[in-house]
């Protein structure tokens, strides 16, 4: 029996390596055939019956053939999923990260999801999947690899240390990850490093110290940070090595995306937004500030915390800590307090060899100019900061 041709968005030369098993189009096609019958019988909205990248790709192929909605849930499928209203035809449903609240379900047209993918063949590229496969960012990496006929190395659920070992073992050349993952990745590398051709950041604020550190560690790589969201889709990429994005983009837009500020919050007009939002401006929920010719991110609107009647942004305070020499990573979050309602606390990962007393003094000096409500009342030194499934820091939302 001859092998059927792959869909137009999947290069037949692609290789997927997971749990030391390598599969190509032949194995994907066989699994897609098995899924297709199940999906056609179910109709409406379906959830991949297996986890992992090869199964996810096969499910995409099968769902497109069957013309059904594919719910890429990062949690176990439940009966509730099948009872929710659905629209006819092939579409992809993704869950938001839920970093500061309950995840939301977002429906995307598959062609819009692929809107910023250039599709150039790159069979020599070897990508590391550092995002959750079923998340928006993870799916973007997977679709990029599929279109290019490249190789993808994945280990769903693995931490930065294990992924660092895989990157070296498989001679990975391309990595896209959150800034939090990159910090943990750099700490996990022990002497041997992959020779990277591309370093990409997304999902969180890309701070200047980290951008500088990555440029120093991987001087021959192409560096960029991407701005995207599950709701608005892939928006734009910044490749000049600077945090934020050029303020001139607020006037002319970039890559077909309109940008504007309303009450200090970034709004976008995106041709790649979720279904159900057919044009018009969409609030990103990201608080930004214009500093000279640059627009800098200053945290999430829904992440602000009420400290004694003053609204403060843990992420903005975190950026102050990350600028302190000797701080490799930091997490600022809220803790309950009987007097002020909340206080801010901080976990700090010191750079190797830094004396704790000296670092604490530098931190106190750095936050001295912040409003009293924004100064962390408890600073704890730690060896690492745990990340959620999406590769992001999980912080408590305001109450």
LOKE-256547 format. One line per field, with one value per residue: residue number from 1; x negated, y negated, z negated of N, C-alpha, C in turn. Coordinates in steps of 0.1 Angstrom, whole numbers. Last residue first. Layout:
BEGIN
num: NUM; ...
n.px: X; ...
n.py: Y; ...
n.pz: Z; ...
ca.px: X; ...
ca.py: Y; ...
ca.pz: Z; ...
c.px: X; ...
c.py: Y; ...
c.pz: Z; ...
***
This chain:
BEGIN
num: 399; 398; 397; 396; 395; 394; 393; 392; 391; 390; 389; 388; 387; 386; 385; 384; 383; 382; 381; 380; 379; 378; 377; 376; 375; 374; 373; 372; 371; 370; 369; 368; 367; 366; 365; 364; 363; 362; 361; 360; 359; 358; 357; 356; 355; 354; 353; 352; 351; 350; 349; 348; 347; 346; 345; 344; 343; 342; 341; 340; 339; 338; 337; 336; 335; 334; 333; 332; 331; 330; 329; 328; 327; 326; 325; 324; 323; 322; 321; 320; 319; 318; 317; 316; 315; 314; 313; 312; 311; 310; 309; 308; 307; 306; 305; 304; 303; 302; 301; 300; 299; 298; 297; 296; 295; 294; 293; 292; 291; 290; 289; 288; 287; 286; 285; 284; 283; 282; 281; 280; 279; 278; 277; 276; 275; 274; 273; 272; 271; 270; 269; 268; 267; 266; 265; 264; 263; 262; 261; 260; 259; 258; 257; 256; 255; 254; 253; 252; 251; 250; 249; 248; 247; 246; 245; 244; 243; 242; 241; 240; 239; 238; 237; 236; 235; 234; 233; 232; 231; 230; 229; 228; 227; 226; 225; 224; 223; 222; 221; 220; 219; 218; 217; 216; 215; 214; 213; 212; 211; 210; 209; 208; 207; 206; 205; 204; 203; 202; 201; 200; 199; 198; 197; 196; 195; 194; 193; 192; 191; 190; 189; 188; 187; 186; 185; 184; 183; 182; 181; 180; 179; 178; 177; 176; 175; 174; 173; 172; 171; 170; 169; 168; 167; 166; 165; 164; 163; 162; 161; 160; 159; 158; 157; 156; 155; 154; 153; 152; 151; 150; 149; 148; 147; 146; 145; 144; 143; 142; 141; 140; 139; 138; 137; 136; 135; 134; 133; 132; 131; 130; 129; 128; 127; 126; 125; 124; 123; 122; 121; 120; 119; 118; 117; 116; 115; 114; 113; 112; 111; 110; 109; 108; 107; 106; 105; 104; 103; 102; 101; 100; 99; 98; 97; 96; 95; 94; 93; 92; 91; 90; 89; 88; 87; 86; 85; 84; 83; 82; 81; 80; 79; 78; 77; 76; 75; 74; 73; 72; 71; 70; 69; 68; 67; 66; 65; 64; 63; 62; 61; 60; 59; 58; 57; 56; 55; 54; 53; 52; 51; 50; 49; 48; 47; 46; 45; 44; 43; 42; 41; 40; 39; 38; 37; 36; 35; 34; 33; 32; 31; 30; 29; 28; 27; 26; 25; 24; 23; 22; 21; 20; 19; 18; 17; 16; 15; 14; 13; 12; 11; 10; 9; 8; 7; 6; 5; 4; 3; 2; 1
n.px: 63; 41; 25; -7; -25; -47; -67; -64; -60; -36; -36; -57; -88; -106; -138; -167; -179; -173; -166; -139; -127; -100; -89; -96; -80; -57; -50; -69; -81; -117; -142; -151; -158; -186; -193; -185; -203; -227; -224; -222; -248; -263; -254; -261; -284; -284; -289; -264; -237; -207; -174; -149; -116; -98; -66; -44; -14; 21; 34; 20; 25; 22; 14; 5; -17; -26; -59; -87; -115; -145; -180; -205; -221; -244; -231; -197; -176; -159; -146; -131; -114; -99; -83; -68; -54; -38; -27; -2; 20; 27; 39; 21; 17; 31; 14; 18; 25; 40; 20; -14; -44; -56; -76; -84; -92; -115; -126; -116; -95; -62; -50; -22; -5; 15; 40; 45; 76; 81; 100; 112; 119; 136; 135; 141; 108; 80; 60; 45; 46; 52; 45; 41; 30; 15; 23; 24; 49; 39; 18; 15; 9; 17; -1; -16; -42; -33; -24; -29; -28; -41; -66; -81; -92; -103; -99; -117; -154; -173; -181; -165; -142; -110; -80; -43; -21; 0; 30; 47; 50; 24; 0; -33; -64; -97; -131; -161; -192; -212; -245; -270; -270; -258; -266; -259; -232; -224; -230; -213; -188; -190; -191; -165; -139; -110; -81; -69; -65; -99; -129; -154; -182; -198; -220; -241; -257; -253; -280; -296; -294; -264; -233; -216; -217; -204; -179; -169; -167; -149; -125; -120; -116; -105; -119; -133; -163; -182; -200; -212; -226; -216; -230; -223; -195; -194; -204; -183; -162; -171; -169; -142; -122; -96; -71; -81; -105; -118; -132; -126; -140; -122; -104; -91; -66; -73; -85; -62; -46; -61; -60; -32; -27; -40; -23; 2; -2; -8; -36; -51; -84; -107; -120; -146; -154; -176; -179; -181; -159; -141; -120; -99; -76; -70; -43; -22; 1; 10; 33; 49; 54; 71; 87; 92; 106; 97; 106; 86; 76; 78; 47; 21; 17; 32; 27; 56; 60; 74; 87; 89; 110; 131; 167; 191; 185; 200; 206; 196; 194; 168; 158; 170; 155; 121; 85; 62; 47; 42; 60; 69; 95; 105; 134; 133; 127; 111; 87; 81; 79; 56; 36; 38; 30; 3; -6; -1; -17; -43; -41; -17; 11; 42; 66; 73; 108; 133; 165; 181; 175; 170; 164; 142; 124; 120; 108; 85; 67; 56; 44; 25; 7; -2; -14; -35; -51; -57; -70; -88; -103; -123; -126; -135; -113; -112; -116; -105; -112; -101; -99; -74; -60; -28; -9; 4; 3; -15; -2; -3; -22; -6; -9
n.py: -393; -387; -354; -341; -327; -307; -313; -290; -267; -256; -243; -265; -262; -271; -283; -275; -280; -311; -335; -357; -385; -403; -425; -443; -474; -486; -503; -523; -527; -525; -531; -506; -485; -486; -483; -457; -444; -448; -434; -408; -405; -405; -383; -362; -364; -344; -319; -320; -343; -334; -338; -347; -355; -379; -394; -421; -417; -425; -437; -450; -433; -406; -394; -370; -378; -378; -377; -374; -357; -357; -349; -359; -387; -400; -432; -436; -432; -417; -436; -449; -429; -426; -449; -441; -419; -429; -461; -475; -498; -504; -494; -475; -464; -446; -438; -428; -411; -423; -436; -425; -444; -463; -466; -495; -510; -536; -561; -569; -547; -539; -510; -487; -458; -437; -431; -434; -441; -446; -463; -446; -412; -390; -369; -344; -330; -351; -368; -377; -403; -425; -452; -456; -476; -479; -504; -531; -539; -523; -523; -501; -485; -461; -440; -436; -440; -468; -503; -531; -538; -519; -517; -535; -523; -489; -470; -452; -451; -444; -430; -432; -418; -408; -400; -398; -378; -350; -357; -367; -345; -337; -360; -374; -384; -371; -381; -367; -361; -337; -330; -336; -338; -328; -343; -369; -367; -360; -384; -402; -391; -394; -423; -430; -405; -398; -387; -357; -345; -340; -340; -321; -316; -297; -281; -269; -243; -235; -230; -218; -232; -226; -242; -253; -280; -281; -272; -292; -312; -300; -299; -327; -334; -304; -295; -278; -269; -251; -229; -201; -177; -158; -164; -191; -188; -170; -186; -205; -189; -184; -211; -219; -189; -172; -173; -159; -162; -164; -177; -176; -186; -198; -207; -231; -225; -213; -235; -251; -235; -235; -262; -265; -248; -262; -285; -273; -239; -213; -210; -235; -242; -234; -213; -221; -213; -215; -218; -207; -214; -236; -255; -280; -290; -311; -318; -335; -318; -295; -303; -307; -280; -272; -294; -287; -295; -290; -289; -299; -291; -315; -332; -337; -316; -304; -300; -290; -262; -259; -243; -246; -232; -221; -221; -238; -245; -236; -237; -209; -182; -174; -184; -168; -145; -154; -149; -165; -194; -207; -200; -208; -198; -203; -199; -183; -170; -149; -161; -175; -154; -141; -161; -163; -137; -137; -156; -143; -120; -133; -146; -135; -114; -103; -112; -147; -153; -170; -181; -167; -131; -104; -93; -109; -100; -74; -76; -91; -75; -59; -78; -87; -66; -66; -92; -89; -70; -85; -108; -95; -93; -79; -78; -90; -105; -117; -133; -135; -149; -156; -153; -162; -189; -201; -216; -200; -165; -139; -112; -78; -51; -22; 12
n.pz: -449; -421; -417; -421; -393; -377; -349; -321; -308; -310; -335; -355; -373; -403; -404; -425; -449; -467; -492; -497; -511; -520; -509; -480; -474; -468; -489; -487; -453; -448; -457; -467; -452; -451; -478; -482; -464; -476; -499; -489; -478; -502; -514; -495; -469; -441; -429; -404; -412; -431; -427; -449; -455; -474; -481; -490; -508; -514; -536; -556; -578; -573; -540; -516; -489; -454; -440; -419; -412; -393; -385; -390; -402; -397; -394; -388; -370; -384; -400; -381; -373; -396; -395; -373; -384; -404; -405; -427; -441; -474; -496; -506; -476; -452; -422; -388; -368; -348; -334; -337; -329; -313; -284; -265; -235; -227; -225; -257; -267; -274; -289; -294; -304; -286; -276; -249; -234; -200; -175; -145; -135; -149; -170; -163; -164; -173; -148; -127; -122; -150; -167; -202; -230; -261; -284; -290; -279; -251; -223; -194; -163; -138; -117; -95; -105; -125; -128; -128; -156; -170; -160; -172; -195; -191; -222; -248; -247; -218; -195; -173; -167; -175; -158; -163; -166; -166; -186; -205; -224; -230; -216; -212; -202; -205; -201; -187; -171; -156; -169; -177; -205; -231; -253; -246; -242; -267; -281; -269; -276; -304; -307; -295; -294; -280; -296; -280; -254; -241; -222; -204; -186; -162; -162; -188; -199; -233; -256; -285; -312; -318; -320; -339; -336; -311; -318; -335; -315; -297; -312; -314; -287; -269; -236; -210; -194; -172; -172; -191; -194; -212; -235; -240; -245; -266; -286; -287; -295; -322; -331; -328; -327; -309; -297; -267; -249; -216; -187; -153; -122; -93; -74; -77; -87; -112; -125; -128; -143; -167; -174; -178; -199; -219; -220; -228; -240; -236; -244; -263; -251; -240; -217; -196; -162; -138; -102; -78; -63; -57; -35; -48; -61; -77; -97; -104; -102; -113; -125; -102; -95; -116; -137; -172; -203; -237; -270; -298; -332; -359; -365; -358; -339; -319; -292; -273; -251; -218; -191; -156; -131; -105; -111; -132; -167; -198; -234; -254; -258; -257; -282; -301; -302; -296; -293; -314; -299; -277; -247; -219; -201; -169; -151; -118; -93; -88; -80; -104; -122; -111; -116; -144; -152; -144; -162; -187; -184; -185; -211; -237; -242; -226; -215; -213; -213; -193; -183; -156; -156; -161; -136; -129; -149; -143; -118; -124; -139; -119; -103; -120; -122; -96; -94; -112; -99; -76; -85; -114; -146; -171; -206; -228; -235; -202; -173; -141; -110; -76; -49; -40; -57; -60; -47; -29; -42; -24; -4; -16; -4; 10; 0
ca.px: 75; 46; 32; 6; -24; -33; -66; -63; -74; -38; -37; -45; -80; -98; -124; -160; -188; -170; -175; -145; -136; -107; -91; -94; -93; -63; -41; -70; -71; -103; -135; -149; -143; -178; -196; -179; -188; -225; -226; -211; -237; -266; -252; -247; -282; -280; -300; -274; -247; -220; -185; -160; -125; -106; -77; -52; -27; 10; 41; 21; 25; 34; 9; 15; -14; -19; -45; -80; -101; -138; -165; -203; -208; -245; -242; -207; -187; -167; -155; -141; -124; -108; -93; -76; -64; -49; -29; -16; 19; 18; 47; 25; 9; 35; 18; 16; 16; 47; 30; 0; -35; -57; -65; -88; -81; -113; -122; -123; -107; -71; -54; -35; -8; 1; 38; 37; 67; 82; 89; 112; 116; 134; 130; 151; 122; 89; 66; 43; 52; 44; 55; 36; 41; 13; 24; 12; 47; 51; 19; 18; 6; 18; 6; -2; -38; -43; -22; -27; -23; -28; -56; -76; -80; -104; -99; -106; -141; -169; -188; -176; -155; -120; -92; -56; -20; -14; 22; 44; 61; 33; 9; -21; -53; -84; -120; -149; -185; -202; -231; -268; -273; -256; -268; -273; -240; -222; -237; -227; -191; -190; -202; -178; -146; -124; -89; -71; -57; -85; -122; -141; -177; -187; -219; -228; -260; -249; -269; -293; -306; -276; -244; -217; -222; -218; -187; -171; -175; -163; -132; -122; -128; -103; -115; -124; -155; -172; -205; -201; -231; -211; -231; -237; -200; -190; -212; -197; -162; -170; -182; -153; -126; -110; -71; -70; -104; -109; -135; -121; -139; -133; -110; -105; -67; -66; -93; -74; -42; -58; -72; -39; -22; -45; -37; 0; -1; 5; -32; -41; -71; -108; -107; -143; -147; -172; -176; -193; -160; -153; -126; -111; -75; -75; -52; -36; 0; -2; 23; 44; 45; 57; 86; 84; 108; 97; 106; 97; 74; 84; 61; 26; 6; 38; 18; 46; 62; 62; 90; 80; 105; 118; 155; 187; 188; 189; 210; 195; 207; 176; 153; 175; 168; 132; 98; 68; 52; 31; 61; 56; 93; 95; 127; 138; 134; 125; 94; 83; 89; 68; 38; 40; 44; 13; -7; 6; -3; -38; -41; -30; 3; 29; 66; 64; 95; 126; 153; 181; 180; 174; 175; 154; 129; 125; 121; 95; 74; 64; 54; 36; 15; 4; -3; -25; -45; -51; -57; -86; -93; -123; -120; -145; -116; -106; -123; -101; -115; -102; -111; -75; -70; -37; -17; -5; 10; -12; -10; 5; -21; -15; 0
ca.py: -389; -395; -366; -342; -336; -307; -313; -303; -272; -265; -235; -258; -267; -262; -287; -275; -275; -297; -329; -343; -380; -390; -425; -430; -468; -478; -491; -514; -530; -521; -541; -518; -487; -487; -496; -467; -443; -454; -449; -414; -405; -416; -395; -365; -364; -357; -326; -313; -338; -342; -328; -352; -344; -376; -386; -414; -422; -418; -428; -457; -447; -410; -402; -376; -370; -384; -374; -383; -356; -362; -348; -351; -380; -389; -423; -437; -442; -410; -426; -457; -434; -415; -448; -453; -417; -420; -450; -473; -488; -508; -504; -487; -464; -456; -434; -438; -406; -414; -444; -422; -435; -465; -459; -485; -506; -522; -555; -574; -553; -545; -523; -491; -472; -440; -430; -423; -444; -436; -463; -456; -426; -393; -382; -351; -331; -340; -367; -363; -395; -414; -448; -452; -470; -476; -490; -524; -539; -528; -523; -513; -486; -475; -441; -435; -427; -459; -489; -524; -547; -524; -507; -539; -531; -503; -471; -459; -448; -453; -428; -442; -411; -419; -396; -404; -392; -355; -350; -375; -352; -327; -355; -366; -388; -371; -378; -375; -363; -348; -327; -334; -350; -322; -328; -366; -372; -350; -371; -404; -392; -381; -414; -433; -416; -396; -399; -365; -341; -344; -341; -329; -318; -306; -290; -273; -254; -233; -238; -216; -231; -224; -239; -238; -275; -286; -264; -279; -314; -303; -287; -319; -339; -316; -293; -289; -268; -261; -242; -211; -188; -158; -151; -188; -197; -166; -174; -209; -194; -173; -203; -226; -202; -173; -172; -166; -153; -167; -169; -182; -176; -198; -194; -231; -231; -205; -223; -256; -238; -223; -256; -273; -245; -249; -287; -281; -254; -217; -209; -225; -246; -238; -218; -216; -222; -206; -224; -205; -200; -237; -242; -277; -277; -314; -308; -341; -330; -294; -298; -318; -288; -266; -289; -293; -287; -299; -281; -301; -291; -302; -330; -345; -320; -305; -294; -300; -268; -260; -249; -241; -243; -220; -223; -228; -250; -236; -240; -223; -188; -170; -189; -182; -145; -151; -151; -153; -186; -204; -203; -205; -205; -195; -207; -184; -183; -146; -152; -182; -163; -134; -156; -175; -142; -128; -159; -156; -118; -125; -153; -135; -126; -101; -101; -136; -155; -158; -184; -178; -143; -113; -87; -109; -114; -77; -69; -96; -86; -53; -69; -96; -70; -54; -89; -99; -66; -71; -109; -104; -89; -88; -72; -83; -93; -118; -125; -138; -139; -159; -149; -148; -185; -191; -222; -210; -178; -146; -124; -89; -61; -33; 0
ca.pz: -456; -432; -412; -426; -404; -382; -364; -327; -308; -298; -322; -352; -362; -395; -405; -412; -438; -463; -482; -500; -500; -523; -524; -486; -479; -458; -487; -498; -464; -445; -450; -476; -454; -438; -471; -490; -462; -462; -500; -496; -469; -492; -521; -498; -484; -446; -435; -411; -403; -429; -424; -441; -455; -463; -485; -480; -507; -507; -527; -543; -579; -580; -552; -524; -501; -466; -441; -428; -412; -404; -382; -378; -402; -406; -391; -398; -366; -374; -406; -389; -363; -392; -405; -372; -373; -408; -396; -423; -431; -463; -488; -514; -488; -461; -435; -398; -377; -357; -341; -333; -337; -327; -291; -274; -243; -230; -213; -246; -273; -264; -291; -288; -307; -290; -290; -253; -245; -211; -185; -156; -133; -134; -170; -171; -158; -175; -161; -131; -112; -144; -156; -189; -222; -247; -281; -294; -294; -257; -238; -201; -177; -143; -130; -93; -100; -121; -130; -115; -145; -175; -156; -159; -196; -187; -208; -243; -253; -228; -208; -174; -164; -176; -164; -157; -163; -164; -176; -194; -218; -225; -227; -207; -210; -198; -210; -186; -184; -154; -167; -163; -197; -217; -253; -249; -231; -256; -285; -268; -262; -298; -312; -288; -300; -277; -293; -291; -265; -240; -235; -204; -200; -165; -151; -184; -190; -219; -251; -271; -303; -326; -311; -338; -348; -312; -308; -340; -327; -293; -308; -326; -294; -277; -250; -213; -207; -173; -166; -187; -187; -198; -230; -237; -235; -253; -282; -284; -281; -312; -332; -320; -332; -314; -312; -274; -261; -226; -199; -166; -132; -102; -72; -73; -74; -102; -122; -121; -129; -160; -172; -168; -186; -216; -217; -216; -242; -233; -230; -264; -255; -254; -221; -209; -172; -148; -115; -87; -68; -65; -39; -40; -54; -64; -94; -104; -95; -105; -133; -109; -86; -114; -124; -161; -191; -225; -258; -289; -317; -353; -367; -369; -348; -333; -302; -277; -264; -227; -204; -168; -139; -112; -103; -122; -154; -189; -220; -251; -259; -246; -269; -299; -295; -304; -287; -310; -310; -284; -261; -224; -214; -178; -160; -132; -94; -93; -71; -92; -124; -111; -102; -135; -154; -137; -148; -184; -184; -173; -199; -230; -245; -232; -225; -209; -220; -197; -190; -165; -151; -172; -143; -121; -149; -156; -119; -115; -146; -131; -97; -116; -134; -101; -86; -115; -112; -75; -79; -102; -137; -160; -194; -220; -243; -216; -183; -155; -120; -90; -55; -42; -48; -66; -58; -24; -39; -36; -5; -11; -15; 11; 0
c.px: 84; 60; 37; 12; -9; -33; -51; -64; -75; -52; -40; -47; -68; -90; -116; -145; -181; -179; -172; -154; -142; -114; -99; -98; -90; -75; -48; -62; -72; -93; -121; -141; -141; -163; -188; -182; -181; -210; -223; -212; -224; -254; -254; -245; -268; -278; -297; -285; -257; -229; -198; -170; -136; -115; -85; -63; -33; -3; 31; 29; 28; 35; 21; 8; -4; -17; -39; -65; -95; -123; -158; -188; -206; -232; -243; -218; -198; -178; -164; -151; -135; -118; -103; -87; -73; -59; -41; -17; 4; 17; 39; 31; 13; 27; 21; 21; 13; 38; 38; 10; -21; -47; -67; -76; -85; -100; -118; -118; -116; -83; -64; -38; -22; 0; 24; 36; 59; 72; 92; 101; 117; 131; 126; 147; 132; 102; 76; 50; 51; 52; 48; 48; 35; 25; 22; 12; 35; 50; 32; 19; 10; 16; 6; 6; -23; -37; -34; -24; -20; -21; -42; -65; -73; -91; -99; -106; -130; -156; -184; -184; -167; -134; -102; -68; -32; -14; 8; 36; 58; 45; 18; -13; -40; -73; -107; -139; -172; -193; -223; -254; -271; -258; -267; -276; -255; -231; -236; -235; -206; -193; -202; -190; -160; -132; -104; -79; -58; -77; -108; -135; -165; -183; -208; -229; -247; -254; -266; -280; -302; -288; -257; -229; -224; -224; -201; -180; -179; -172; -147; -130; -131; -116; -112; -118; -146; -164; -195; -207; -221; -216; -227; -237; -214; -195; -207; -205; -176; -170; -182; -166; -138; -113; -85; -71; -94; -109; -126; -125; -135; -131; -122; -111; -81; -68; -87; -83; -53; -54; -70; -52; -28; -40; -43; -14; -3; 8; -18; -36; -62; -95; -107; -129; -146; -167; -172; -190; -172; -156; -139; -116; -87; -75; -57; -46; -14; -6; 9; 33; 41; 48; 72; 87; 100; 98; 107; 95; 87; 81; 65; 41; 12; 27; 24; 38; 52; 66; 78; 84; 97; 114; 142; 174; 184; 195; 198; 200; 208; 190; 163; 170; 173; 145; 109; 82; 59; 34; 48; 55; 79; 92; 117; 129; 141; 133; 109; 91; 92; 80; 52; 44; 47; 27; 3; 6; 5; -23; -37; -30; -10; 22; 53; 64; 86; 113; 146; 167; 178; 180; 180; 166; 141; 131; 128; 108; 86; 72; 63; 47; 27; 13; 5; -12; -34; -44; -50; -72; -93; -112; -119; -139; -126; -108; -117; -108; -112; -105; -112; -89; -73; -47; -27; -13; 0; -4; -6; -4; -13; -12; -9
c.py: -401; -390; -374; -355; -338; -317; -314; -302; -286; -271; -243; -250; -259; -269; -277; -279; -275; -293; -315; -339; -367; -386; -413; -430; -454; -471; -481; -501; -520; -526; -538; -529; -500; -490; -497; -481; -455; -454; -455; -429; -412; -417; -407; -379; -369; -355; -340; -322; -330; -335; -336; -340; -349; -363; -382; -406; -415; -425; -419; -449; -454; -425; -408; -383; -377; -373; -379; -379; -365; -359; -353; -350; -372; -381; -412; -427; -442; -419; -420; -447; -442; -420; -437; -453; -429; -419; -442; -461; -487; -496; -509; -498; -477; -455; -446; -434; -416; -408; -435; -431; -434; -456; -460; -479; -494; -520; -540; -568; -556; -551; -527; -506; -476; -455; -433; -421; -432; -440; -453; -454; -435; -408; -387; -365; -337; -341; -354; -360; -380; -406; -438; -449; -466; -470; -488; -509; -530; -527; -529; -512; -500; -475; -456; -437; -425; -445; -481; -509; -539; -532; -511; -529; -535; -511; -486; -459; -457; -449; -436; -440; -421; -412; -408; -398; -398; -369; -355; -368; -359; -333; -345; -363; -381; -376; -381; -372; -372; -349; -340; -331; -348; -334; -322; -351; -368; -354; -361; -391; -394; -381; -400; -425; -418; -407; -394; -377; -350; -340; -345; -328; -327; -305; -300; -283; -259; -245; -234; -223; -230; -222; -237; -234; -260; -281; -268; -270; -301; -305; -290; -306; -331; -321; -305; -286; -280; -258; -253; -224; -197; -169; -150; -174; -195; -175; -169; -198; -200; -178; -192; -217; -207; -187; -173; -162; -160; -157; -173; -172; -183; -186; -192; -218; -231; -211; -215; -244; -244; -225; -243; -267; -253; -245; -273; -282; -261; -232; -214; -223; -234; -243; -221; -222; -214; -214; -214; -211; -198; -224; -244; -263; -274; -302; -310; -331; -336; -307; -298; -314; -301; -274; -284; -286; -295; -290; -290; -293; -293; -303; -317; -342; -328; -309; -294; -294; -279; -266; -248; -249; -237; -233; -222; -232; -239; -241; -240; -225; -202; -177; -186; -188; -158; -151; -147; -156; -174; -196; -199; -208; -200; -203; -199; -194; -185; -159; -150; -174; -171; -144; -149; -170; -154; -132; -150; -159; -131; -123; -145; -142; -124; -114; -98; -125; -144; -162; -171; -181; -155; -125; -97; -104; -116; -91; -72; -89; -90; -63; -63; -88; -79; -58; -76; -95; -76; -68; -95; -104; -100; -83; -82; -76; -84; -104; -127; -128; -144; -147; -152; -144; -170; -186; -213; -216; -189; -159; -132; -102; -73; -43; -12
c.pz: -458; -437; -424; -421; -408; -394; -367; -342; -315; -298; -310; -339; -360; -385; -397; -415; -425; -451; -479; -489; -504; -510; -528; -501; -485; -462; -477; -495; -474; -456; -446; -470; -462; -441; -458; -483; -469; -459; -486; -497; -476; -482; -511; -504; -487; -461; -441; -417; -411; -418; -422; -439; -445; -465; -472; -486; -495; -509; -520; -533; -566; -581; -559; -536; -509; -477; -453; -428; -423; -402; -395; -374; -389; -408; -401; -395; -376; -369; -396; -395; -370; -382; -402; -383; -371; -396; -400; -414; -426; -453; -476; -506; -496; -474; -444; -411; -388; -368; -352; -341; -331; -335; -306; -281; -252; -238; -215; -233; -261; -270; -279; -291; -301; -292; -295; -268; -248; -222; -196; -166; -145; -132; -156; -174; -168; -167; -161; -144; -116; -134; -148; -179; -208; -241; -265; -291; -298; -273; -242; -216; -182; -158; -134; -106; -99; -116; -125; -116; -132; -165; -160; -154; -183; -189; -204; -228; -248; -234; -219; -187; -166; -175; -164; -165; -156; -159; -176; -183; -205; -218; -221; -219; -204; -208; -203; -197; -181; -166; -163; -159; -182; -207; -239; -249; -233; -244; -274; -271; -260; -283; -306; -294; -294; -282; -291; -287; -278; -253; -232; -218; -200; -180; -153; -172; -183; -211; -237; -268; -289; -316; -319; -330; -347; -325; -310; -331; -333; -305; -304; -323; -307; -283; -257; -227; -208; -186; -168; -182; -182; -189; -215; -230; -231; -242; -269; -279; -277; -298; -322; -320; -324; -318; -317; -289; -270; -238; -210; -177; -145; -112; -81; -70; -68; -88; -111; -116; -121; -146; -164; -164; -175; -202; -212; -211; -229; -236; -227; -249; -256; -259; -236; -213; -185; -160; -125; -101; -78; -71; -46; -45; -46; -55; -80; -100; -94; -98; -126; -119; -93; -105; -121; -148; -179; -213; -246; -277; -310; -338; -360; -371; -360; -343; -316; -289; -267; -240; -213; -180; -150; -119; -112; -116; -144; -175; -211; -237; -256; -246; -258; -286; -292; -296; -296; -304; -305; -297; -267; -238; -220; -190; -168; -140; -108; -94; -75; -82; -111; -113; -102; -121; -146; -140; -140; -169; -182; -172; -187; -217; -238; -234; -231; -220; -216; -204; -196; -170; -160; -167; -155; -128; -140; -156; -132; -117; -137; -138; -109; -110; -130; -113; -91; -107; -116; -88; -78; -97; -125; -150; -183; -208; -235; -223; -197; -164; -133; -99; -70; -48; -50; -55; -65; -35; -35; -32; -18; -13; -9; 0; 0
***
